[in-house]
Amino acid sequence: MADWFTYALLTSLLWGCIPVLEKTGIQAMDNLFAAALLRASGAIMGAVLIPIFSPTALKAIVSAPPKAYLCLMAAGFLGSFVGQLTNLNALKLGEVTKVVPVTASWPLLAMIAAFLLLGEPVTAKKVCAIFLVVSGVVLARI
């Protein structure tokens, strides 16, 4: 089984290709419909593939507490739909090479939220990472 870093790199690879596909696709349709289509296709494919690749996941669905459902549903709506809609608007109006570094600054906000809400430790390495993310966003904006 791969470690977390391998999965993170695969995610980065996948997410790195997506903006080009999105920018190409949204040129011919409304952003609201495009955001809904993106989410619906992901949900349908997920529903089909989950039982195939993780049969034990079906048991976890039944035993998960309501708070888990609410948090994941809120994350899905905000990140997958609302965030996708704002991302598509940015991609339609801007260049991929300028939009992506700005939208990719979300780890900065996630890190701050983790410090404040989850009590994760603040370290010098993490503070340096925040500085680098902010620097990258500033450079992309110029």
N, C-alpha and C positions, 0 to 999 in steps of 0.2 A: 504494500500500500504506500502511496506517495505521501510525503509530508506536506505541511501547510504551505511551504514556500513553492513547491511544485504546482499546487492548485492555484496559488496566487499568480504565478507566472502564466499559467494557462488562462486564467481569467483575464489578465492584462492583454494577452494575445487576442483572445476573443473580443474583448471590449475595444481593443485598438482597431479592429476591422469594422466594427459596427457603424461608426459615424459615416464612413464612406458609403456603406449600403444605405443608411438612412438619408443622407443628403441626396443620393441618386433617386431614391424612392419618393421623397417628399416633393420633388419638383413637379410632380404630376397630380398631387392630391392635397386636400385640406389637411392641415396639421392635426386637428381634433380627430378626424377619422383615422389618420395615420397612427396616432398614439393608441387609439382603441384597437386597431388592427394588430399593432405590435404586441400589445398586452394579450389580446385574445389568442393570437397564434401561439404565444409562449405558454399560456394557460392550457390550451388544448394539447399541445405537445407534451407538456409536463404531466397532465392527467393520463395520457397514453403511456408515457415512458416510466413513470414512478413504479407501477406494479411490476414492470419487467425488470428494472434494475435494482429495485429495493422493496422486495415483498414485505419486509418487516416494517416499512414505513406505514403501511395500512393499519397495523396494530397501534402505532404511535399516534395516529390521527384520533383514534377513539379515546386514548388515555390522556391527551394533552389538556391542561387546564384552560379555562376561558381566557385568562390573561394572555396566554401564549397566542391564542387565536386573534384577540384584539390587537396585540402588538404587531403581529405579522400582517394582519389585514390593513392596519394603518400604514405600515411600511410599504406594503404593496400598492396601496392607493397613492400615497405621497411620492414614493420613489419611482414606481413603475408607470403610473399614469400622469400625475401632475408634473413630476420631474421630467418624464419623457416628453410631455407637451412643451414645457419651457425649453428643453434641449432641442426639440425639432424647430421651434421658432428661432432659436439662436443659430442653428445650422442653416436654416433657410435664408437668414439675413446676413450671415457672416461666413468667413472662410473656415473650413475644417481645421486648418493649422492654427487658427487663432481661437476658435471656439473651444476645441478640445482641452487645451491646457487650462482654460478657465473653469470649464465644467469638471475637469479632473482634479480640481482643488478641494473636492468634497472630503478627502481624508483629513484635511485641516479641521473642518467642522466636526467630523466624527471623533477626532482625537480630543478636541475641546469638550464635546459632549461626554465622552468616556471619562475624562478627568472629573467633570462636574457631577454627572449623573450616576456613573458606575463606580466611582472612587478608584479608578485605575491610577497607578503611580505616575507622577510627572518626573521624567528623567532628563538629563542634559541631552542625551541622544534624541529624545522625542522633541524637545524644544528646538534643536538644530533642524530636525526634519520639518517642523512647522515653518521655520524661517526659510528653508529651501523651497517649500511649496508656495509660500507667499511671494518669494522672489521670482519663481517661475511664472506665476500669474501676472505679476507686474511686467516682466519681460515680454510675455505674450501680448499684453495689452498695448505695448508701445508700437 
